[in-house]
Amino acid sequence: MKKIFICTILIILFIYFLSGQVFAATPKLVSKLSDAFEEIRDWIIKISTPAAAVAVCSGALMRKFSFGDEEKIRTGKKLITGSLFSYAFILAADLVISAIQSLIS
């Protein structure tokens, strides 16, 4: 009877310590890196919005004031589409990162 009790206690303690919930503290370096990446991500999102707007406006003005020059029209169109695709890619990457973070935590 004593052996069964001791074995049961040892098994419960073993499962308790292996569950990872007891000592699941995040190291300081990991939390600092995580906070730094969060700030960088927020900074990129804040900067990309006005940058995309400036690029689209520049492309539109280039097309508007091309005065029939086909090269300037093509360059303006490429500038507009490139900036919109880049901004969409940044927003999609932010969405994926947010989804992954919500699944992890």
N, C-alpha and C positions, 0 to 999 in steps of 0.2 A: 504494500500500500504506500509506503514511504517512497519507493522508487518511482511509482506512477505519479505521485504528487510532484516530486522533484523534476521528473522529465516534462511534465505538463508546464511547470513554472519556467523551465529552461526554454521550451518551445515558444511559449508566449513571449518571453523576453527577447528571444531571437527574432521573432516576427516583428516585435515592437521596434527593435533597433534597426532592422533592415527595411522598414517601411519608408524611411527617409523623411518622415514627418516630424521626427523628434528634433533633429539637428539640421533643419533645412534653412539655415541662415545664409543669406547671399553675401559673399565676400565683398569688401569695400571696393576693390579694384573693378570687379564686375559691375557693381552698381554705378561707379563713376563712369565707366565706359558706356554703359547703357544710357545714362543721363546725357553723356556727350553726343551719342548717336541720335538721341531724341532731339537735342538742340540743333544738330546739323540738319536733320530731316525737316524740322520746322523752319529753319532758315532757308533751306532750298525751296520749300513751298512758298514762303513769303516773297522770295526774290524772283521766282519763276513767273509769277502772275504778271507783275509789271513788265518784266522782260519780254514775255510773249505779246503783251499789248503793244509795246513799243515796236517790236518786230513786225506785227501785223499792220500797224499804222504806217510804218516805213515802207512796207511792201505796197500798201494801198496808195500811198503818195507817189511811189515810184511808178506805179501803173497809171495813175491819174495824170502825172506830169511827164509822161514819156513822149508826148507829141508825135505818136505814130512810130516810134523806134521799136522794132520788134524785140530787139535784145533786152531793152529795159522792161518791156512788158513781160517777157519770159522770166527775167530775173526777179521782178516784183512778185510774180505768181509763185515762183519757187520759194521766195522768202516767206510768203504768207503760208503756203502749205507746209513748209519745213517747220516753221515756228508752231503752227497748230498741232502737227504730229508730235513734236517734241514736248509741248505742254501736255498733250493727252497722255504721252508715255510717262511723264513725271507724275501726273495724277493717278494713272493706273498703278504705277509702282507704289505710290503712297497707299492706295487702296489695298493692294496685296499685302504690304507690310502691316497695315492696321488689322487686316483679317488674321494674319498669322499671329500677331500679338494677342488678339482676343482669344484665339484658340489655345495659346500657350498659358495665358493667365486665367 
